[in-house]
Amino acid sequence: MAILWAEHVTLNTAKEDNGVFEQVRQEFSEEEVIELTLMCGFFNLFNRLTDSLHIPI
């Protein structure tokens, strides 16, 4: 379920009414959903930054 949520956060489809948020909320606590979303956002930011600036990993 965490990977499904990460995919939707990354593709910016988590905001759509597709039932994914409800599925995630059934599996994780509110704090865990927030933490998962923050981690997805952080890694998306990091990936876009390094890719755009051609920074080797």
Beta strands, then each sheet from edge to edge (+ up, - down):
end
